[in-house]
Amino acid sequence: MSQVILISDNEVINSLYEVNLRAYVATNVTIKKNLSAARDLIEQSPNIDAVICFRELNNKDNVIDKFHEYLTSKSLSIPVIVLGTPNVPLGNSIVISNKYDIKGLLQAMAKILEISAKDMADRVVPDYFPVPLKLFSQIEQSHCEIFYRNEKENFEFEYYMIIEKDTPVSELLQKYIDEGVEHLYLLAEERLRFINKASAVVVSELDREDLTLEERTEITQQGMGIVAEEIFNNPEISEEIANISKACIDSVSTICEQIPKIKGLLEMLIESKAGYVYKHSVLSTYISNQIIKNISWGSAEQQNKVAFALFFHDIYLVPIYQKHPNTESEEDLLFNPDVTDEDKETVLAHANLAGELVKTFPKCPMGADMIITQHHGMTSGRGFAVNFKDDISPLTKIIIIAEDVCSSILNSSSDSEPGKIKVNKSAIADNLLEKYRSHSYKKVIEAFRESKL
């Protein structure tokens, strides 16, 4: 197994990085709180494949550059991965500009180790997977059995189940915390779902005041992925998933408020390589907000309701788009021969499925389920309207127009260079008036034309 040193003093975040590196790129992680401790370990064991640290480490005296000088003096070519863009350029380091971009870190490690996705898929995984004890503190209830390992002779081990499936964990873990146990174990096939559940700890970082917009959008996108994965396993919203969803919905609203111009929002979403559902939801929320501001009955309450609806409206499509990353519309999915019949059925019914889902959301905003169900112009929530009628709610009409605008903008800007994205609001509005003939839709379109993008 490859060896990595992670330098950080955030114990819970450290555990999340550790478990991801072990699960996806078969890397053992040793955590040190500073570079001095990392140097001491390298002196004892120089066979280290990489050193990972956060940008904050370089805030004083260019510490990371000095660490490179140390490696050079020892004739060691150990790659250094810096999470977050430092204040000064670091020519010798691999920089992951967004420190919450766990996927980017895994890709960087895979490149360093020269392993492919096929290599990882073919890797033989031991029956039991170790998880740092501190990471268990991030979940209220275990979705699977948890084991304790007892060492026998000749480096052999016995595993004992200590926590049953669907059991609250906090009180049961205290004994092992008091004893200083560092790791407990899961059956290997449960490791990826556990990582998804534990990743909710990253969402708690949304409360940080020093969060950049790029970091916020990465965390919020991860939060949407966590919600989608949990819904796939249990089509009912728990209190835990509701809290993650609320944090992400509030974060989307913050993003829309802090970026006053749509071109800036587009550039950030494109540069972040956000998934289609997330990118589409954020942009549609921004456009809906601008329309609501120009509707006589519009209010902050309506904006919040639309933000809620747009977070959930395509949630069932997230795993399907992940399997087919080159598709960027429901139509693409339906006519793609590689998409299974089961997934195509989900595409056809996703509005109805999401509408039913949010009925289980604690204190769901009134009428949000209907808005979600109707967001493709079909009162049943199944299929896609060709002729858009008046038998749907006013807020749904705003979402329909906002989504159409969003699609037009994303299609026209997909090949644009940064700084050269153009949004022709008048041309988009004219095209919409050709498509939507009803007077009620025309009022929404005119509100869009008057908006300040």
Legacy VTK file of the C-alpha trace (Angstrom):
# vtk DataFile Version 3.0
C-alpha trace
ASCII
DATASET POLYDATA
POINTS 453 float
0.000 0.000 0.000
1.290 3.486 -0.863
2.162 5.917 1.936
1.157 9.569 2.323
1.680 12.195 5.020
-1.238 14.599 5.568
-0.316 17.761 7.484
-3.306 19.280 9.257
-4.766 19.819 12.727
-8.465 19.528 11.764
-9.052 16.035 13.114
-12.463 15.360 11.583
-11.603 16.691 8.104
-8.331 14.756 8.305
-10.267 11.552 8.919
-12.451 12.187 5.882
-9.426 12.681 3.620
-7.774 9.629 5.141
-10.731 7.317 4.509
-11.197 8.577 0.922
-7.525 8.048 0.055
-7.573 4.550 1.497
-10.834 3.570 -0.208
-10.215 4.976 -3.683
-6.440 4.926 -4.254
-5.290 2.314 -1.702
-3.177 4.823 0.214
-2.266 4.650 3.876
-2.329 8.102 5.494
-0.229 9.257 8.434
-1.429 12.545 9.908
0.994 15.113 11.329
0.124 18.528 12.761
3.085 20.434 11.260
5.959 20.193 8.799
8.508 19.614 11.519
6.715 16.424 12.535
6.455 15.426 8.865
10.229 15.893 8.426
10.892 13.721 11.466
8.794 10.923 9.951
10.564 11.223 6.594
13.927 10.959 8.389
12.784 7.631 9.840
10.959 6.359 6.745
11.826 8.153 3.483
9.620 5.848 1.357
6.760 8.350 1.247
4.773 8.694 -1.975
3.428 12.210 -1.324
2.969 14.921 1.278
-0.413 16.689 1.410
-0.931 19.992 3.191
-3.322 22.942 3.239
-2.585 26.396 1.819
-2.776 27.957 5.299
0.513 26.255 6.111
2.289 28.738 3.825
0.893 31.902 5.428
4.087 32.470 7.418
7.661 32.517 6.095
6.903 30.519 2.916
7.051 27.283 4.893
6.196 25.058 1.932
9.079 26.434 -0.170
11.416 25.708 2.737
10.074 22.174 2.881
10.941 21.757 -0.816
14.463 22.950 0.007
14.667 20.308 2.721
13.559 17.556 0.296
16.157 18.726 -2.248
18.890 18.688 0.397
18.007 15.060 1.144
17.835 14.172 -2.582
14.183 13.193 -2.144
11.689 13.667 -4.979
8.518 13.412 -2.895
5.573 15.243 -4.543
3.892 17.905 -2.391
0.158 18.490 -2.898
-1.179 21.814 -1.619
-4.940 22.035 -1.006
-6.112 25.579 -1.762
-4.317 28.263 -3.764
-1.464 29.760 -1.677
-0.871 33.508 -1.404
2.376 33.171 -3.375
3.060 30.877 -6.365
4.524 27.463 -5.575
6.246 26.202 -8.696
7.313 22.890 -7.175
3.952 21.862 -5.748
0.834 20.276 -7.164
-1.899 22.765 -6.280
-5.559 21.720 -5.908
-7.081 25.220 -6.009
-10.179 24.245 -4.017
-9.168 22.573 -0.770
-12.552 20.822 -0.513
-12.127 19.186 -3.921
-11.646 15.617 -2.699
-12.169 14.232 -6.197
-9.346 16.448 -7.492
-7.056 15.199 -4.725
-7.832 11.569 -5.578
-7.107 12.233 -9.254
-3.771 13.853 -8.352
-2.801 10.878 -6.180
-3.824 8.405 -8.888
-1.548 10.252 -11.318
1.367 10.249 -8.861
0.924 6.522 -8.230
0.377 5.830 -11.950
-2.804 3.882 -11.371
-5.864 3.844 -13.601
-9.558 3.515 -12.834
-9.346 -0.076 -14.105
-6.457 -0.806 -11.740
-8.555 0.358 -8.820
-11.620 -1.568 -9.966
-9.567 -4.756 -10.210
-7.899 -4.274 -6.819
-8.553 -6.990 -4.254
-10.127 -5.360 -1.193
-9.733 -6.953 2.278
-12.939 -8.145 3.931
-12.832 -5.394 6.572
-12.232 -1.691 5.963
-10.707 0.559 8.691
-12.425 3.863 9.518
-10.950 6.491 11.895
-12.963 6.562 15.090
-13.392 10.347 14.894
-15.270 9.975 11.621
-17.933 7.849 13.294
-18.762 10.882 15.441
-20.229 12.526 12.320
-23.059 10.020 11.977
-25.975 9.618 14.361
-26.941 6.114 13.314
-24.967 3.407 11.574
-26.425 2.110 8.310
-24.328 -1.062 8.686
-22.580 -3.229 11.264
-19.418 -1.852 12.936
-16.595 -4.105 14.094
-13.725 -3.997 16.592
-10.447 -5.746 15.725
-8.510 -7.855 18.209
-4.943 -8.837 17.370
-3.929 -12.488 17.774
-0.525 -14.038 17.220
1.499 -13.787 13.988
-0.238 -10.583 12.840
-3.605 -12.276 12.579
-6.796 -10.580 13.673
-10.288 -11.396 14.882
-13.207 -9.069 14.212
-16.126 -8.659 16.622
-19.351 -6.859 15.816
-19.860 -4.112 18.410
-22.658 -2.055 16.811
-25.597 -3.466 14.887
-27.119 -1.989 11.751
-29.488 0.977 12.217
-28.287 1.608 15.775
-27.427 5.020 17.355
-23.649 5.111 17.679
-22.570 7.908 20.045
-23.018 6.162 23.423
-21.723 2.835 22.135
-18.538 4.465 20.802
-17.620 6.226 24.041
-15.950 3.109 25.501
-13.558 2.917 22.537
-12.878 6.652 22.610
-11.928 6.402 26.288
-9.611 3.479 25.513
-7.819 5.478 22.802
-8.879 3.198 19.932
-8.021 4.882 16.633
-9.920 2.747 14.091
-13.014 0.589 13.915
-14.028 -1.522 10.910
-16.808 -2.023 8.372
-17.419 -4.803 5.904
-15.586 -3.662 2.776
-18.726 -3.491 0.613
-20.172 -0.842 2.977
-17.189 1.509 2.794
-18.322 3.808 -0.047
-21.788 4.433 1.366
-20.258 5.135 4.762
-17.889 7.652 3.188
-20.845 9.341 1.520
-22.703 9.619 4.848
-19.631 10.815 6.733
-18.877 13.393 4.024
-21.694 15.478 5.495
-19.017 16.861 7.817
-17.775 18.962 4.891
-21.207 20.605 4.632
-20.721 21.975 8.156
-17.866 24.052 6.713
-20.503 26.226 4.979
-20.716 28.211 8.226
-17.124 29.411 7.885
-16.849 33.161 7.320
-13.556 32.842 5.405
-15.054 30.518 2.766
-14.429 31.623 -0.820
-17.249 31.386 -3.362
-15.336 28.658 -5.194
-15.033 26.650 -1.981
-18.697 27.255 -1.203
-19.832 25.971 -4.587
-17.679 22.823 -4.273
-19.054 22.016 -0.807
-22.628 22.719 -1.872
-22.255 20.459 -4.902
-20.897 17.688 -2.658
-23.874 18.220 -0.359
-26.285 17.725 -3.255
-24.461 14.499 -4.121
-24.791 13.255 -0.534
-28.538 13.958 -0.559
-28.996 12.244 -3.931
-27.073 9.156 -2.800
-29.054 8.822 0.415
-32.358 9.266 -1.420
-31.301 6.471 -3.771
-30.954 4.184 -0.753
-34.005 5.470 1.131
-36.691 7.516 -0.691
-37.690 9.346 2.463
-35.960 12.419 3.875
-34.509 11.917 7.339
-33.830 14.788 9.718
-30.106 14.438 8.983
-30.616 14.737 5.200
-33.093 17.588 5.728
-30.428 19.540 7.627
-27.845 18.951 4.889
-30.398 20.026 2.265
-31.273 23.214 4.163
-27.592 24.139 4.481
-27.085 23.600 0.744
-30.233 25.518 -0.258
-29.164 28.465 1.918
-25.706 28.242 0.372
-27.123 28.383 -3.180
-29.041 31.534 -2.188
-25.827 33.015 -0.775
-23.965 32.268 -4.006
-26.718 33.922 -6.061
-26.670 36.997 -3.813
-22.883 37.381 -3.706
-22.408 37.192 -7.473
-24.420 40.136 -8.846
-23.850 39.396 -12.541
-24.808 36.200 -14.315
-21.571 36.131 -16.344
-19.543 35.902 -13.126
-21.737 33.071 -11.890
-21.433 31.237 -15.202
-17.662 31.554 -15.269
-17.367 30.223 -11.719
-19.645 27.244 -12.401
-17.875 26.374 -15.652
-14.412 26.735 -14.114
-15.407 24.542 -11.158
-16.464 21.804 -13.606
-19.679 21.442 -11.642
-22.000 18.556 -12.475
-24.892 19.345 -14.796
-27.709 19.071 -12.234
-25.927 21.315 -9.731
-24.889 23.866 -12.349
-28.403 23.899 -13.795
-30.047 24.253 -10.366
-27.868 27.162 -9.235
-28.212 29.064 -12.487
-31.979 28.496 -12.620
-32.274 29.729 -9.036
-30.394 32.905 -9.947
-32.613 33.547 -13.000
-35.802 32.775 -11.039
-34.770 35.277 -8.365
-34.316 37.989 -11.000
-37.742 37.237 -12.506
-39.480 37.236 -9.105
-38.003 40.668 -8.353
-39.852 41.985 -11.420
-43.194 40.273 -10.716
-45.766 42.396 -8.846
-46.540 39.616 -6.364
-42.921 38.491 -5.977
-41.378 38.290 -2.493
-38.453 36.846 -0.554
-40.728 34.005 0.545
-41.366 33.102 -3.112
-37.627 33.172 -3.810
-36.969 30.805 -0.906
-39.686 28.438 -2.097
-38.254 28.378 -5.620
-34.726 27.778 -4.284
-36.062 24.795 -2.327
-37.888 23.432 -5.374
-34.886 23.829 -7.688
-32.584 22.024 -5.251
-34.822 18.949 -5.317
-36.483 19.083 -8.746
-33.824 17.001 -10.574
-32.376 15.174 -7.562
-33.271 11.758 -9.019
-31.242 12.556 -12.133
-27.954 13.181 -10.270
-26.734 9.537 -10.320
-27.846 9.119 -13.948
-25.876 12.166 -15.110
-22.885 10.897 -13.123
-22.983 7.688 -15.170
-23.276 9.684 -18.413
-21.223 12.877 -17.844
-21.324 13.951 -21.500
-25.117 14.347 -21.515
-26.608 17.724 -20.609
-30.367 17.396 -20.883
-33.182 14.965 -20.204
-33.600 14.611 -23.968
-29.962 13.513 -24.291
-30.550 10.852 -21.641
-33.753 9.545 -23.234
-32.168 9.146 -26.681
-28.825 7.824 -25.463
-28.570 4.083 -26.277
-26.168 3.598 -23.340
-28.798 4.691 -20.806
-30.683 1.700 -19.409
-34.450 1.358 -19.737
-34.726 1.610 -15.954
-32.847 4.921 -15.911
-34.948 6.225 -18.818
-38.061 5.424 -16.805
-36.607 7.470 -13.939
-35.966 10.363 -16.341
-39.597 10.287 -17.483
-40.937 10.137 -13.925
-38.317 12.214 -12.060
-40.602 15.226 -11.490
-43.278 13.053 -9.894
-40.705 11.140 -7.839
-39.157 14.362 -6.505
-42.578 15.859 -5.769
-43.508 12.814 -3.698
-40.109 12.845 -2.000
-40.362 16.376 -0.598
-43.697 15.545 1.022
-41.548 13.650 3.544
-39.382 16.751 4.178
-39.939 18.149 7.689
-41.948 21.394 7.323
-41.798 21.329 3.529
-42.658 24.813 2.135
-46.348 24.913 1.249
-46.944 24.045 -2.389
-43.298 23.145 -3.116
-44.240 19.538 -3.894
-46.688 20.716 -6.572
-44.134 23.110 -8.092
-41.593 20.290 -8.357
-44.127 17.842 -9.804
-45.174 20.340 -12.496
-41.757 21.714 -13.430
-41.852 20.166 -16.928
-45.348 21.482 -17.578
-47.112 18.179 -16.836
-49.565 18.148 -13.921
-48.902 14.414 -13.441
-45.166 14.919 -13.128
-44.502 12.396 -15.855
-43.083 13.267 -19.269
-42.405 16.659 -20.845
-44.951 19.173 -22.126
-44.870 20.303 -25.751
-47.726 22.790 -25.482
-47.523 24.669 -22.188
-50.944 25.254 -20.674
-52.237 27.505 -17.889
-53.245 24.668 -15.558
-50.081 24.897 -13.437
-49.063 27.236 -10.623
-47.558 30.710 -11.223
-44.280 29.798 -9.494
-43.972 26.705 -11.676
-44.232 28.934 -14.751
-41.338 31.022 -13.435
-39.245 27.876 -12.984
-40.140 26.633 -16.482
-39.037 29.926 -18.049
-35.927 30.123 -15.840
-34.904 26.586 -16.822
-35.399 27.359 -20.507
-33.273 30.501 -20.142
-30.678 28.484 -18.240
-30.467 25.869 -21.004
-30.068 28.566 -23.680
-27.273 30.265 -21.736
-25.422 27.034 -20.945
-25.632 25.850 -24.564
-24.329 29.149 -25.911
-21.538 29.504 -23.351
-20.252 25.913 -23.220
-17.424 26.639 -25.670
-16.772 30.243 -24.606
-13.418 31.274 -23.195
-13.306 32.751 -19.675
-14.123 36.460 -19.793
-15.814 36.171 -23.208
-19.195 34.773 -22.139
-22.083 36.814 -23.535
-25.745 36.664 -22.563
-28.120 38.128 -25.163
-31.147 38.660 -22.929
-33.296 40.270 -25.614
-32.717 37.472 -28.154
-33.480 34.810 -25.520
-36.726 36.595 -24.569
-37.794 36.855 -28.221
-37.242 33.128 -28.723
-39.229 32.346 -25.579
-42.194 34.408 -26.808
-42.307 32.226 -29.928
-42.450 29.079 -27.798
-44.779 30.152 -24.976
-47.976 31.685 -26.365
-50.090 31.967 -23.212
-50.487 35.447 -21.701
-49.404 34.254 -18.234
-46.108 32.945 -19.621
-45.551 36.144 -21.596
-45.769 38.158 -18.368
-43.007 35.985 -16.887
-40.894 36.391 -20.028
-41.267 40.177 -19.917
-40.228 40.099 -16.250
-37.108 38.219 -17.371
-36.464 40.804 -20.111
-36.583 43.562 -17.469
-34.277 41.744 -15.069
-30.744 42.916 -14.356
-28.409 40.098 -15.286
LINES 1 454
453 0 1 2 3 4 5 6 7 8 9 10 11 12 13 14 15 16 17 18 19 20 21 22 23 24 25 26 27 28 29 30 31 32 33 34 35 36 37 38 39 40 41 42 43 44 45 46 47 48 49 50 51 52 53 54 55 56 57 58 59 60 61 62 63 64 65 66 67 68 69 70 71 72 73 74 75 76 77 78 79 80 81 82 83 84 85 86 87 88 89 90 91 92 93 94 95 96 97 98 99 100 101 102 103 104 105 106 107 108 109 110 111 112 113 114 115 116 117 118 119 120 121 122 123 124 125 126 127 128 129 130 131 132 133 134 135 136 137 138 139 140 141 142 143 144 145 146 147 148 149 150 151 152 153 154 155 156 157 158 159 160 161 162 163 164 165 166 167 168 169 170 171 172 173 174 175 176 177 178 179 180 181 182 183 184 185 186 187 188 189 190 191 192 193 194 195 196 197 198 199 200 201 202 203 204 205 206 207 208 209 210 211 212 213 214 215 216 217 218 219 220 221 222 223 224 225 226 227 228 229 230 231 232 233 234 235 236 237 238 239 240 241 242 243 244 245 246 247 248 249 250 251 252 253 254 255 256 257 258 259 260 261 262 263 264 265 266 267 268 269 270 271 272 273 274 275 276 277 278 279 280 281 282 283 284 285 286 287 288 289 290 291 292 293 294 295 296 297 298 299 300 301 302 303 304 305 306 307 308 309 310 311 312 313 314 315 316 317 318 319 320 321 322 323 324 325 326 327 328 329 330 331 332 333 334 335 336 337 338 339 340 341 342 343 344 345 346 347 348 349 350 351 352 353 354 355 356 357 358 359 360 361 362 363 364 365 366 367 368 369 370 371 372 373 374 375 376 377 378 379 380 381 382 383 384 385 386 387 388 389 390 391 392 393 394 395 396 397 398 399 400 401 402 403 404 405 406 407 408 409 410 411 412 413 414 415 416 417 418 419 420 421 422 423 424 425 426 427 428 429 430 431 432 433 434 435 436 437 438 439 440 441 442 443 444 445 446 447 448 449 450 451 452
